[in-house]
């Protein structure tokens, strides 16, 4: 069985990041840095998931998400079905 990862990862929307550094200043673990004028999670493995960077970003340029290790089947879900019921189709 594969080793289970724990922790968090960061989604950075570079087109929204203006490099203001607010997220860097509010990170209690100091894992964020600015590189080439954009935020970069230099040490994501030490993230505690507080989401202060996400909450403080005025441009919604960063998001913190938990690392998901379970497959849908392990969670008790057999499959995903995003199809519309027949009555929803216009014809």
PDB file of N, CA, C and O in Angstrom:
ATOM      1  N   UNK A   1       0.842  -1.183   0.000  1.00  0.00           N
ATOM      2  CA  UNK A   1       0.000   0.000   0.000  1.00  0.00           C
ATOM      3  C   UNK A   1       0.887   1.246   0.000  1.00  0.00           C
ATOM      4  O   UNK A   1       1.919   1.284   0.671  1.00  0.00           O
ATOM      5  N   UNK A   2       0.482   2.246  -0.747  1.00  0.00           N
ATOM      6  CA  UNK A   2       1.263   3.477  -0.851  1.00  0.00           C
ATOM      7  C   UNK A   2       1.207   4.251   0.465  1.00  0.00           C
ATOM      8  O   UNK A   2       0.221   4.204   1.200  1.00  0.00           O
ATOM      9  N   UNK A   3       2.292   4.957   0.732  1.00  0.00           N
ATOM     10  CA  UNK A   3       2.364   5.768   1.942  1.00  0.00           C
ATOM     11  C   UNK A   3       1.358   6.906   1.847  1.00  0.00           C
ATOM     12  O   UNK A   3       1.265   7.579   0.821  1.00  0.00           O
ATOM     13  N   UNK A   4       0.604   7.116   2.923  1.00  0.00           N
ATOM     14  CA  UNK A   4      -0.403   8.164   2.954  1.00  0.00           C
ATOM     15  C   UNK A   4       0.254   9.502   3.275  1.00  0.00           C
ATOM     16  O   UNK A   4       0.995   9.624   4.250  1.00  0.00           O
ATOM     17  N   UNK A   5      -0.024  10.491   2.451  1.00  0.00           N
ATOM     18  CA  UNK A   5       0.485  11.833   2.714  1.00  0.00           C
ATOM     19  C   UNK A   5      -0.540  12.591   3.539  1.00  0.00           C
ATOM     20  O   UNK A   5      -1.747  12.413   3.373  1.00  0.00           O
ATOM     21  N   UNK A   6      -0.051  13.425   4.418  1.00  0.00           N
ATOM     22  CA  UNK A   6      -0.907  14.278   5.224  1.00  0.00           C
ATOM     23  C   UNK A   6      -0.448  15.702   5.013  1.00  0.00           C
ATOM     24  O   UNK A   6       0.695  15.953   4.633  1.00  0.00           O
ATOM     25  N   UNK A   7      -1.338  16.614   5.260  1.00  0.00           N
ATOM     26  CA  UNK A   7      -0.965  18.009   5.166  1.00  0.00           C
ATOM     27  C   UNK A   7      -1.846  18.784   4.214  1.00  0.00           C
ATOM     28  O   UNK A   7      -3.005  18.441   3.983  1.00  0.00           O
ATOM     29  N   UNK A   8      -1.268  19.834   3.668  1.00  0.00           N
ATOM     30  CA  UNK A   8      -2.022  20.773   2.852  1.00  0.00           C
ATOM     31  C   UNK A   8      -1.204  21.158   1.631  1.00  0.00           C
ATOM     32  O   UNK A   8       0.024  21.073   1.631  1.00  0.00           O
ATOM     33  N   UNK A   9      -1.909  21.583   0.592  1.00  0.00           N
ATOM     34  CA  UNK A   9      -1.225  22.128  -0.569  1.00  0.00           C
ATOM     35  C   UNK A   9      -1.867  23.462  -0.920  1.00  0.00           C
ATOM     36  O   UNK A   9      -2.995  23.749  -0.519  1.00  0.00           O
ATOM     37  N   UNK A  10      -1.135  24.265  -1.669  1.00  0.00           N
ATOM     38  CA  UNK A  10      -1.561  25.619  -1.992  1.00  0.00           C
ATOM     39  C   UNK A  10      -1.852  25.733  -3.480  1.00  0.00           C
ATOM     40  O   UNK A  10      -1.067  25.294  -4.320  1.00  0.00           O
ATOM     41  N   UNK A  11      -2.984  26.326  -3.786  1.00  0.00           N
ATOM     42  CA  UNK A  11      -3.331  26.637  -5.165  1.00  0.00           C
ATOM     43  C   UNK A  11      -3.108  28.137  -5.316  1.00  0.00           C
ATOM     44  O   UNK A  11      -3.768  28.940  -4.657  1.00  0.00           O
ATOM     45  N   UNK A  12      -2.178  28.505  -6.184  1.00  0.00           N
ATOM     46  CA  UNK A  12      -1.877  29.920  -6.415  1.00  0.00           C
ATOM     47  C   UNK A  12      -2.356  30.285  -7.814  1.00  0.00           C
ATOM     48  O   UNK A  12      -1.942  29.686  -8.806  1.00  0.00           O
ATOM     49  N   UNK A  13      -3.225  31.266  -7.872  1.00  0.00           N
ATOM     50  CA  UNK A  13      -3.716  31.772  -9.157  1.00  0.00           C
ATOM     51  C   UNK A  13      -2.840  32.962  -9.531  1.00  0.00           C
ATOM     52  O   UNK A  13      -3.103  34.101  -9.146  1.00  0.00           O
ATOM     53  N   UNK A  14      -1.794  32.662 -10.290  1.00  0.00           N
ATOM     54  CA  UNK A  14      -0.782  33.676 -10.595  1.00  0.00           C
ATOM     55  C   UNK A  14      -1.359  34.896 -11.293  1.00  0.00           C
ATOM     56  O   UNK A  14      -0.874  36.009 -11.091  1.00  0.00           O
ATOM     57  N   UNK A  15      -2.381  34.707 -12.108  1.00  0.00           N
ATOM     58  CA  UNK A  15      -2.933  35.867 -12.825  1.00  0.00           C
ATOM     59  C   UNK A  15      -3.618  36.852 -11.880  1.00  0.00           C
ATOM     60  O   UNK A  15      -3.799  38.020 -12.226  1.00  0.00           O
ATOM     61  N   UNK A  16      -4.002  36.385 -10.680  1.00  0.00           N
ATOM     62  CA  UNK A  16      -4.621  37.269  -9.693  1.00  0.00           C
ATOM     63  C   UNK A  16      -3.623  37.815  -8.676  1.00  0.00           C
ATOM     64  O   UNK A  16      -3.877  38.847  -8.054  1.00  0.00           O
ATOM     65  N   UNK A  17      -2.502  37.140  -8.504  1.00  0.00           N
ATOM     66  CA  UNK A  17      -1.514  37.567  -7.513  1.00  0.00           C
ATOM     67  C   UNK A  17      -0.784  38.815  -7.998  1.00  0.00           C
ATOM     68  O   UNK A  17      -0.180  38.821  -9.070  1.00  0.00           O
ATOM     69  N   UNK A  18      -0.851  39.881  -7.181  1.00  0.00           N
ATOM     70  CA  UNK A  18      -0.157  41.117  -7.546  1.00  0.00           C
ATOM     71  C   UNK A  18       1.144  41.284  -6.770  1.00  0.00           C
ATOM     72  O   UNK A  18       1.821  42.304  -6.894  1.00  0.00           O
ATOM     73  N   UNK A  19       1.491  40.270  -5.964  1.00  0.00           N
ATOM     74  CA  UNK A  19       2.755  40.315  -5.235  1.00  0.00           C
ATOM     75  C   UNK A  19       2.777  41.305  -4.098  1.00  0.00           C
ATOM     76  O   UNK A  19       3.827  41.871  -3.791  1.00  0.00           O
ATOM     77  N   UNK A  20       1.636  41.527  -3.464  1.00  0.00           N
ATOM     78  CA  UNK A  20       1.577  42.515  -2.380  1.00  0.00           C
ATOM     79  C   UNK A  20       2.263  42.029  -1.103  1.00  0.00           C
ATOM     80  O   UNK A  20       2.700  42.842  -0.287  1.00  0.00           O
ATOM     81  N   UNK A  21       2.361  40.705  -0.924  1.00  0.00           N
ATOM     82  CA  UNK A  21       3.043  40.154   0.239  1.00  0.00           C
ATOM     83  C   UNK A  21       2.201  40.026   1.496  1.00  0.00           C
ATOM     84  O   UNK A  21       2.723  39.647   2.545  1.00  0.00           O
ATOM     85  N   UNK A  22       0.913  40.333   1.418  1.00  0.00           N
ATOM     86  CA  UNK A  22       0.056  40.224   2.600  1.00  0.00           C
ATOM     87  C   UNK A  22       0.013  38.784   3.097  1.00  0.00           C
ATOM     88  O   UNK A  22       0.132  38.539   4.297  1.00  0.00           O
ATOM     89  N   UNK A  23      -0.155  37.841   2.191  1.00  0.00           N
ATOM     90  CA  UNK A  23      -0.210  36.426   2.592  1.00  0.00           C
ATOM     91  C   UNK A  23       1.102  35.987   3.232  1.00  0.00           C
ATOM     92  O   UNK A  23       1.105  35.213   4.189  1.00  0.00           O
ATOM     93  N   UNK A  24       2.203  36.480   2.703  1.00  0.00           N
ATOM     94  CA  UNK A  24       3.526  36.149   3.247  1.00  0.00           C
ATOM     95  C   UNK A  24       3.634  36.662   4.682  1.00  0.00           C
ATOM     96  O   UNK A  24       4.128  35.958   5.562  1.00  0.00           O
ATOM     97  N   UNK A  25       3.176  37.877   4.912  1.00  0.00           N
ATOM     98  CA  UNK A  25       3.262  38.493   6.236  1.00  0.00           C
ATOM     99  C   UNK A  25       2.382  37.792   7.269  1.00  0.00           C
ATOM    100  O   UNK A  25       2.749  37.723   8.442  1.00  0.00           O
ATOM    101  N   UNK A  26       1.227  37.272   6.851  1.00  0.00           N
ATOM    102  CA  UNK A  26       0.289  36.669   7.794  1.00  0.00           C
ATOM    103  C   UNK A  26       0.512  35.185   8.031  1.00  0.00           C
ATOM    104  O   UNK A  26      -0.096  34.624   8.942  1.00  0.00           O
ATOM    105  N   UNK A  27       1.352  34.532   7.255  1.00  0.00           N
ATOM    106  CA  UNK A  27       1.591  33.097   7.442  1.00  0.00           C
ATOM    107  C   UNK A  27       2.354  32.866   8.747  1.00  0.00           C
ATOM    108  O   UNK A  27       3.495  33.310   8.873  1.00  0.00           O
ATOM    109  N   UNK A  28       1.741  32.175   9.729  1.00  0.00           N
ATOM    110  CA  UNK A  28       2.428  31.973  11.007  1.00  0.00           C
ATOM    111  C   UNK A  28       3.629  31.030  10.910  1.00  0.00           C
ATOM    112  O   UNK A  28       4.497  31.055  11.783  1.00  0.00           O
ATOM    113  N   UNK A  29       3.694  30.216   9.885  1.00  0.00           N
ATOM    114  CA  UNK A  29       4.813  29.289   9.715  1.00  0.00           C
ATOM    115  C   UNK A  29       5.897  29.843   8.791  1.00  0.00           C
ATOM    116  O   UNK A  29       6.949  29.225   8.629  1.00  0.00           O
ATOM    117  N   UNK A  30       5.650  30.991   8.191  1.00  0.00           N
ATOM    118  CA  UNK A  30       6.604  31.653   7.288  1.00  0.00           C
ATOM    119  C   UNK A  30       7.053  30.722   6.161  1.00  0.00           C
ATOM    120  O   UNK A  30       8.237  30.648   5.833  1.00  0.00           O
ATOM    121  N   UNK A  31       6.085  30.016   5.578  1.00  0.00           N
ATOM    122  CA  UNK A  31       6.427  29.102   4.492  1.00  0.00           C
ATOM    123  C   UNK A  31       6.250  29.728   3.113  1.00  0.00           C
ATOM    124  O   UNK A  31       6.697  29.169   2.112  1.00  0.00           O
ATOM    125  N   UNK A  32       5.602  30.880   3.063  1.00  0.00           N
ATOM    126  CA  UNK A  32       5.384  31.558   1.784  1.00  0.00           C
ATOM    127  C   UNK A  32       6.475  32.592   1.527  1.00  0.00           C
ATOM    128  O   UNK A  32       6.949  33.258   2.448  1.00  0.00           O
ATOM    129  N   UNK A  33       6.862  32.712   0.264  1.00  0.00           N
ATOM    130  CA  UNK A  33       7.837  33.720  -0.158  1.00  0.00           C
ATOM    131  C   UNK A  33       7.344  34.342  -1.458  1.00  0.00           C
ATOM    132  O   UNK A  33       6.459  33.805  -2.125  1.00  0.00           O
ATOM    133  N   UNK A  34       7.924  35.469  -1.801  1.00  0.00           N
ATOM    134  CA  UNK A  34       7.655  36.068  -3.105  1.00  0.00           C
ATOM    135  C   UNK A  34       8.806  35.720  -4.037  1.00  0.00           C
ATOM    136  O   UNK A  34       9.970  35.939  -3.703  1.00  0.00           O
ATOM    137  N   UNK A  35       8.482  35.181  -5.196  1.00  0.00           N
ATOM    138  CA  UNK A  35       9.473  34.871  -6.228  1.00  0.00           C
ATOM    139  C   UNK A  35       8.984  35.472  -7.528  1.00  0.00           C
ATOM    140  O   UNK A  35       7.868  35.201  -7.971  1.00  0.00           O
ATOM    141  N   UNK A  36       9.819  36.279  -8.128  1.00  0.00           N
ATOM    142  CA  UNK A  36       9.458  36.944  -9.381  1.00  0.00           C
ATOM    143  C   UNK A  36       8.135  37.694  -9.263  1.00  0.00           C
ATOM    144  O   UNK A  36       7.341  37.721 -10.204  1.00  0.00           O
ATOM    145  N   UNK A  37       7.904  38.300  -8.102  1.00  0.00           N
ATOM    146  CA  UNK A  37       6.715  39.115  -7.902  1.00  0.00           C
ATOM    147  C   UNK A  37       5.434  38.345  -7.645  1.00  0.00           C
ATOM    148  O   UNK A  37       4.353  38.933  -7.686  1.00  0.00           O
ATOM    149  N   UNK A  38       5.521  37.044  -7.380  1.00  0.00           N
ATOM    150  CA  UNK A  38       4.342  36.212  -7.117  1.00  0.00           C
ATOM    151  C   UNK A  38       4.586  35.371  -5.869  1.00  0.00           C
ATOM    152  O   UNK A  38       5.729  35.057  -5.539  1.00  0.00           O
ATOM    153  N   UNK A  39       3.505  35.008  -5.175  1.00  0.00           N
ATOM    154  CA  UNK A  39       3.635  34.176  -3.978  1.00  0.00           C
ATOM    155  C   UNK A  39       4.001  32.753  -4.379  1.00  0.00           C
ATOM    156  O   UNK A  39       3.538  32.230  -5.393  1.00  0.00           O
ATOM    157  N   UNK A  40       4.848  32.144  -3.551  1.00  0.00           N
ATOM    158  CA  UNK A  40       5.290  30.771  -3.798  1.00  0.00           C
ATOM    159  C   UNK A  40       5.384  30.044  -2.458  1.00  0.00           C
ATOM    160  O   UNK A  40       6.051  30.532  -1.546  1.00  0.00           O
ATOM    161  N   UNK A  41       4.728  28.878  -2.317  1.00  0.00           N
ATOM    162  CA  UNK A  41       4.837  28.107  -1.077  1.00  0.00           C
ATOM    163  C   UNK A  41       6.150  27.332  -1.050  1.00  0.00           C
ATOM    164  O   UNK A  41       6.233  26.218  -1.566  1.00  0.00           O
ATOM    165  N   UNK A  42       7.168  27.927  -0.448  1.00  0.00           N
ATOM    166  CA  UNK A  42       8.512  27.351  -0.478  1.00  0.00           C
ATOM    167  C   UNK A  42       8.636  26.089   0.378  1.00  0.00           C
ATOM    168  O   UNK A  42       9.401  25.184   0.043  1.00  0.00           O
ATOM    169  N   UNK A  43       7.890  26.026   1.473  1.00  0.00           N
ATOM    170  CA  UNK A  43       7.953  24.851   2.355  1.00  0.00           C
ATOM    171  C   UNK A  43       6.534  24.388   2.713  1.00  0.00           C
ATOM    172  O   UNK A  43       6.141  24.476   3.877  1.00  0.00           O
ATOM    173  N   UNK A  44       5.766  23.900   1.744  1.00  0.00           N
ATOM    174  CA  UNK A  44       4.366  23.536   2.011  1.00  0.00           C
ATOM    175  C   UNK A  44       4.200  22.418   3.033  1.00  0.00           C
ATOM    176  O   UNK A  44       3.136  22.286   3.639  1.00  0.00           O
ATOM    177  N   UNK A  45       5.235  21.615   3.230  1.00  0.00           N
ATOM    178  CA  UNK A  45       5.136  20.495   4.168  1.00  0.00           C
ATOM    179  C   UNK A  45       4.980  20.943   5.623  1.00  0.00           C
ATOM    180  O   UNK A  45       4.596  20.136   6.470  1.00  0.00           O
ATOM    181  N   UNK A  46       5.269  22.212   5.930  1.00  0.00           N
ATOM    182  CA  UNK A  46       5.109  22.684   7.309  1.00  0.00           C
ATOM    183  C   UNK A  46       3.803  23.461   7.512  1.00  0.00           C
ATOM    184  O   UNK A  46       3.565  24.008   8.589  1.00  0.00           O
ATOM    185  N   UNK A  47       2.976  23.508   6.496  1.00  0.00           N
ATOM    186  CA  UNK A  47       1.694  24.218   6.585  1.00  0.00           C
ATOM    187  C   UNK A  47       0.798  23.545   7.625  1.00  0.00           C
ATOM    188  O   UNK A  47       0.692  22.319   7.661  1.00  0.00           O
ATOM    189  N   UNK A  48       0.157  24.352   8.465  1.00  0.00           N
ATOM    190  CA  UNK A  48      -0.754  23.831   9.483  1.00  0.00           C
ATOM    191  C   UNK A  48      -2.218  23.970   9.057  1.00  0.00           C
ATOM    192  O   UNK A  48      -3.119  23.586   9.803  1.00  0.00           O
ATOM    193  N   UNK A  49      -2.454  24.511   7.877  1.00  0.00           N
ATOM    194  CA  UNK A  49      -3.812  24.615   7.355  1.00  0.00           C
ATOM    195  C   UNK A  49      -4.668  25.691   7.982  1.00  0.00           C
ATOM    196  O   UNK A  49      -5.894  25.588   7.950  1.00  0.00           O
ATOM    197  N   UNK A  50      -4.070  26.715   8.548  1.00  0.00           N
ATOM    198  CA  UNK A  50      -4.841  27.772   9.202  1.00  0.00           C
ATOM    199  C   UNK A  50      -5.574  28.664   8.196  1.00  0.00           C
ATOM    200  O   UNK A  50      -6.560  29.316   8.542  1.00  0.00           O
ATOM    201  N   UNK A  51      -5.103  28.689   6.989  1.00  0.00           N
ATOM    202  CA  UNK A  51      -5.692  29.435   5.869  1.00  0.00           C
ATOM    203  C   UNK A  51      -5.622  30.955   6.046  1.00  0.00           C
ATOM    204  O   UNK A  51      -6.376  31.687   5.405  1.00  0.00           O
ATOM    205  N   UNK A  52      -4.726  31.428   6.906  1.00  0.00           N
ATOM    206  CA  UNK A  52      -4.579  32.876   7.081  1.00  0.00           C
ATOM    207  C   UNK A  52      -4.197  33.543   5.768  1.00  0.00           C
ATOM    208  O   UNK A  52      -4.672  34.638   5.467  1.00  0.00           O
ATOM    209  N   UNK A  53      -3.347  32.896   4.988  1.00  0.00           N
ATOM    210  CA  UNK A  53      -2.950  33.465   3.697  1.00  0.00           C
ATOM    211  C   UNK A  53      -4.168  33.625   2.792  1.00  0.00           C
ATOM    212  O   UNK A  53      -4.337  34.647   2.128  1.00  0.00           O
ATOM    213  N   UNK A  54      -5.007  32.601   2.781  1.00  0.00           N
ATOM    214  CA  UNK A  54      -6.214  32.616   1.948  1.00  0.00           C
ATOM    215  C   UNK A  54      -7.190  33.691   2.411  1.00  0.00           C
ATOM    216  O   UNK A  54      -7.736  34.433   1.595  1.00  0.00           O
ATOM    217  N   UNK A  55      -7.408  33.774   3.727  1.00  0.00           N
ATOM    218  CA  UNK A  55      -8.353  34.747   4.273  1.00  0.00           C
ATOM    219  C   UNK A  55      -7.890  36.185   4.070  1.00  0.00           C
ATOM    220  O   UNK A  55      -8.716  37.077   3.876  1.00  0.00           O
ATOM    221  N   UNK A  56      -6.590  36.420   4.113  1.00  0.00           N
ATOM    222  CA  UNK A  56      -6.062  37.783   4.032  1.00  0.00           C
ATOM    223  C   UNK A  56      -5.798  38.271   2.614  1.00  0.00           C
ATOM    224  O   UNK A  56      -5.638  39.473   2.401  1.00  0.00           O
ATOM    225  N   UNK A  57      -5.748  37.373   1.648  1.00  0.00           N
ATOM    226  CA  UNK A  57      -5.457  37.789   0.273  1.00  0.00           C
ATOM    227  C   UNK A  57      -6.618  38.616  -0.279  1.00  0.00           C
ATOM    228  O   UNK A  57      -7.735  38.110  -0.387  1.00  0.00           O
ATOM    229  N   UNK A  58      -6.374  39.874  -0.628  1.00  0.00           N
ATOM    230  CA  UNK A  58      -7.452  40.720  -1.135  1.00  0.00           C
ATOM    231  C   UNK A  58      -7.895  40.358  -2.552  1.00  0.00           C
ATOM    232  O   UNK A  58      -8.938  40.820  -3.015  1.00  0.00           O
ATOM    233  N   UNK A  59      -7.113  39.544  -3.232  1.00  0.00           N
ATOM    234  CA  UNK A  59      -7.412  39.217  -4.627  1.00  0.00           C
ATOM    235  C   UNK A  59      -7.795  37.757  -4.848  1.00  0.00           C
ATOM    236  O   UNK A  59      -7.917  37.318  -5.991  1.00  0.00           O
ATOM    237  N   UNK A  60      -7.986  37.000  -3.767  1.00  0.00           N
ATOM    238  CA  UNK A  60      -8.372  35.579  -3.848  1.00  0.00           C
ATOM    239  C   UNK A  60      -7.404  34.784  -4.712  1.00  0.00           C
ATOM    240  O   UNK A  60      -7.809  33.915  -5.484  1.00  0.00           O
ATOM    241  N   UNK A  61      -6.120  35.096  -4.571  1.00  0.00           N
ATOM    242  CA  UNK A  61      -5.095  34.477  -5.416  1.00  0.00           C
ATOM    243  C   UNK A  61      -4.516  33.198  -4.832  1.00  0.00           C
ATOM    244  O   UNK A  61      -3.794  32.485  -5.528  1.00  0.00           O
ATOM    245  N   UNK A  62      -4.811  32.889  -3.579  1.00  0.00           N
ATOM    246  CA  UNK A  62      -4.244  31.689  -2.955  1.00  0.00           C
ATOM    247  C   UNK A  62      -5.342  30.929  -2.214  1.00  0.00           C
ATOM    248  O   UNK A  62      -6.232  31.515  -1.597  1.00  0.00           O
ATOM    249  N   UNK A  63      -5.246  29.616  -2.299  1.00  0.00           N
ATOM    250  CA  UNK A  63      -6.209  28.742  -1.629  1.00  0.00           C
ATOM    251  C   UNK A  63      -5.441  27.590  -0.990  1.00  0.00           C
ATOM    252  O   UNK A  63      -4.499  27.062  -1.582  1.00  0.00           O
ATOM    253  N   UNK A  64      -5.839  27.207   0.205  1.00  0.00           N
ATOM    254  CA  UNK A  64      -5.201  26.101   0.922  1.00  0.00           C
ATOM    255  C   UNK A  64      -6.180  24.934   0.943  1.00  0.00           C
ATOM    256  O   UNK A  64      -7.339  25.082   1.332  1.00  0.00           O
ATOM    257  N   UNK A  65      -5.695  23.773   0.518  1.00  0.00           N
ATOM    258  CA  UNK A  65      -6.553  22.587   0.467  1.00  0.00           C
ATOM    259  C   UNK A  65      -5.859  21.423   1.165  1.00  0.00           C
ATOM    260  O   UNK A  65      -4.635  21.303   1.112  1.00  0.00           O
ATOM    261  N   UNK A  66      -6.645  20.560   1.823  1.00  0.00           N
ATOM    262  CA  UNK A  66      -6.037  19.373   2.433  1.00  0.00           C
ATOM    263  C   UNK A  66      -5.648  18.363   1.363  1.00  0.00           C
ATOM    264  O   UNK A  66      -6.311  18.247   0.333  1.00  0.00           O
ATOM    265  N   UNK A  67      -4.580  17.645   1.615  1.00  0.00           N
ATOM    266  CA  UNK A  67      -4.179  16.573   0.710  1.00  0.00           C
ATOM    267  C   UNK A  67      -5.156  15.426   0.920  1.00  0.00           C
ATOM    268  O   UNK A  67      -5.344  14.962   2.045  1.00  0.00           O
ATOM    269  N   UNK A  68      -5.773  14.974  -0.153  1.00  0.00           N
ATOM    270  CA  UNK A  68      -6.739  13.880  -0.100  1.00  0.00           C
ATOM    271  C   UNK A  68      -6.051  12.592  -0.507  1.00  0.00           C
ATOM    272  O   UNK A  68      -5.485  12.512  -1.597  1.00  0.00           O
ATOM    273  N   UNK A  69      -6.091  11.602   0.335  1.00  0.00           N
ATOM    274  CA  UNK A  69      -5.444  10.326   0.046  1.00  0.00           C
ATOM    275  C   UNK A  69      -6.424   9.213  -0.267  1.00  0.00           C
ATOM    276  O   UNK A  69      -6.063   8.236  -0.923  1.00  0.00           O
ATOM    277  N   UNK A  70      -7.641   9.344   0.185  1.00  0.00           N
ATOM    278  CA  UNK A  70      -8.596   8.270   0.000  1.00  0.00           C
ATOM    279  C   UNK A  70      -9.189   8.294  -1.397  1.00  0.00           C
ATOM    280  O   UNK A  70      -9.452   9.361  -1.951  1.00  0.00           O
ATOM    281  N   UNK A  71      -9.393   7.144  -1.947  1.00  0.00           N
ATOM    282  CA  UNK A  71     -10.093   7.038  -3.221  1.00  0.00           C
ATOM    283  C   UNK A  71     -11.586   7.107  -2.928  1.00  0.00           C
ATOM    284  O   UNK A  71     -11.991   6.889  -1.787  1.00  0.00           O
ATOM    285  N   UNK A  72     -12.411   7.403  -3.920  1.00  0.00           N
ATOM    286  CA  UNK A  72     -13.858   7.424  -3.681  1.00  0.00           C
ATOM    287  C   UNK A  72     -14.372   6.114  -3.071  1.00  0.00           C
ATOM    288  O   UNK A  72     -15.258   6.137  -2.217  1.00  0.00           O
ATOM    289  N   UNK A  73     -13.826   4.982  -3.501  1.00  0.00           N
ATOM    290  CA  UNK A  73     -14.274   3.682  -2.982  1.00  0.00           C
ATOM    291  C   UNK A  73     -13.944   3.546  -1.491  1.00  0.00           C
ATOM    292  O   UNK A  73     -14.742   3.005  -0.726  1.00  0.00           O
ATOM    293  N   UNK A  74     -12.756   4.042  -1.072  1.00  0.00           N
ATOM    294  CA  UNK A  74     -12.386   3.992   0.342  1.00  0.00           C
ATOM    295  C   UNK A  74     -13.304   4.855   1.194  1.00  0.00           C
ATOM    296  O   UNK A  74     -13.496   4.581   2.379  1.00  0.00           O
ATOM    297  N   UNK A  75     -13.868   5.892   0.596  1.00  0.00           N
ATOM    298  CA  UNK A  75     -14.789   6.764   1.316  1.00  0.00           C
ATOM    299  C   UNK A  75     -16.206   6.199   1.322  1.00  0.00           C
ATOM    300  O   UNK A  75     -17.110   6.788   1.917  1.00  0.00           O
ATOM    301  N   UNK A  76     -16.403   5.048   0.654  1.00  0.00           N
ATOM    302  CA  UNK A  76     -17.729   4.454   0.598  1.00  0.00           C
ATOM    303  C   UNK A  76     -18.534   4.918  -0.597  1.00  0.00           C
ATOM    304  O   UNK A  76     -19.745   4.703  -0.650  1.00  0.00           O
ATOM    305  N   UNK A  77     -17.886   5.547  -1.550  1.00  0.00           N
ATOM    306  CA  UNK A  77     -18.554   6.007  -2.761  1.00  0.00           C
ATOM    307  C   UNK A  77     -18.118   5.097  -3.897  1.00  0.00           C
ATOM    308  O   UNK A  77     -16.923   4.956  -4.155  1.00  0.00           O
ATOM    309  N   UNK A  78     -19.070   4.482  -4.573  1.00  0.00           N
ATOM    310  CA  UNK A  78     -18.727   3.561  -5.658  1.00  0.00           C
ATOM    311  C   UNK A  78     -18.318   4.289  -6.930  1.00  0.00           C
ATOM    312  O   UNK A  78     -17.394   3.860  -7.620  1.00  0.00           O
ATOM    313  N   UNK A  79     -18.995   5.380  -7.243  1.00  0.00           N
ATOM    314  CA  UNK A  79     -18.657   6.109  -8.462  1.00  0.00           C
ATOM    315  C   UNK A  79     -19.265   7.499  -8.389  1.00  0.00           C
ATOM    316  O   UNK A  79     -20.126   7.786  -7.558  1.00  0.00           O
ATOM    317  N   UNK A  80     -18.793   8.341  -9.275  1.00  0.00           N
ATOM    318  CA  UNK A  80     -19.353   9.674  -9.408  1.00  0.00           C
ATOM    319  C   UNK A  80     -20.228   9.690 -10.649  1.00  0.00           C
ATOM    320  O   UNK A  80     -19.831   9.171 -11.692  1.00  0.00           O
ATOM    321  N   UNK A  81     -21.412  10.277 -10.551  1.00  0.00           N
ATOM    322  CA  UNK A  81     -22.296  10.381 -11.709  1.00  0.00           C
ATOM    323  C   UNK A  81     -22.798  11.810 -11.782  1.00  0.00           C
ATOM    324  O   UNK A  81     -23.679  12.219 -11.025  1.00  0.00           O
ATOM    325  N   UNK A  82     -22.220  12.561 -12.707  1.00  0.00           N
ATOM    326  CA  UNK A  82     -22.599  13.956 -12.862  1.00  0.00           C
ATOM    327  C   UNK A  82     -23.557  14.165 -14.030  1.00  0.00           C
ATOM    328  O   UNK A  82     -23.800  15.301 -14.437  1.00  0.00           O
ATOM    329  N   UNK A  83     -24.101  13.081 -14.570  1.00  0.00           N
ATOM    330  CA  UNK A  83     -25.007  13.212 -15.709  1.00  0.00           C
ATOM    331  C   UNK A  83     -26.356  13.749 -15.248  1.00  0.00           C
ATOM    332  O   UNK A  83     -26.758  13.571 -14.098  1.00  0.00           O
ATOM    333  N   UNK A  84     -27.039  14.405 -16.168  1.00  0.00           N
ATOM    334  CA  UNK A  84     -28.354  14.954 -15.875  1.00  0.00           C
ATOM    335  C   UNK A  84     -29.410  13.873 -16.046  1.00  0.00           C
ATOM    336  O   UNK A  84     -29.256  12.990 -16.890  1.00  0.00           O
ATOM    337  N   UNK A  85     -30.476  13.928 -15.263  1.00  0.00           N
ATOM    338  CA  UNK A  85     -31.558  12.978 -15.474  1.00  0.00           C
ATOM    339  C   UNK A  85     -32.226  13.248 -16.818  1.00  0.00           C
ATOM    340  O   UNK A  85     -32.166  14.373 -17.315  1.00  0.00           O
ATOM    341  N   UNK A  86     -32.863  12.238 -17.419  1.00  0.00           N
ATOM    342  CA  UNK A  86     -33.452  12.403 -18.756  1.00  0.00           C
ATOM    343  C   UNK A  86     -34.403  13.586 -18.857  1.00  0.00           C
ATOM    344  O   UNK A  86     -34.447  14.245 -19.895  1.00  0.00           O
ATOM    345  N   UNK A  87     -35.173  13.875 -17.795  1.00  0.00           N
ATOM    346  CA  UNK A  87     -36.138  14.977 -17.868  1.00  0.00           C
ATOM    347  C   UNK A  87     -35.462  16.347 -17.914  1.00  0.00           C
ATOM    348  O   UNK A  87     -36.118  17.339 -18.231  1.00  0.00           O
ATOM    349  N   UNK A  88     -34.182  16.424 -17.609  1.00  0.00           N
ATOM    350  CA  UNK A  88     -33.459  17.698 -17.640  1.00  0.00           C
ATOM    351  C   UNK A  88     -32.979  18.063 -19.037  1.00  0.00           C
ATOM    352  O   UNK A  88     -32.636  19.218 -19.288  1.00  0.00           O
ATOM    353  N   UNK A  89     -32.949  17.110 -19.938  1.00  0.00           N
ATOM    354  CA  UNK A  89     -32.497  17.372 -21.305  1.00  0.00           C
ATOM    355  C   UNK A  89     -33.597  18.066 -22.095  1.00  0.00           C
ATOM    356  O   UNK A  89     -34.765  17.683 -22.035  1.00  0.00           O
ATOM    357  N   UNK A  90     -33.206  19.079 -22.823  1.00  0.00           N
ATOM    358  CA  UNK A  90     -34.155  19.794 -23.679  1.00  0.00           C
ATOM    359  C   UNK A  90     -34.097  19.173 -25.056  1.00  0.00           C
ATOM    360  O   UNK A  90     -33.009  18.955 -25.589  1.00  0.00           O
ATOM    361  N   UNK A  91     -35.207  18.893 -25.621  1.00  0.00           N
ATOM    362  CA  UNK A  91     -35.124  18.213 -26.893  1.00  0.00           C
ATOM    363  C   UNK A  91     -36.190  18.566 -27.782  1.00  0.00           C
ATOM    364  O   UNK A  91     -36.250  18.064 -28.905  1.00  0.00           O
TER     365      UNK A  91
END
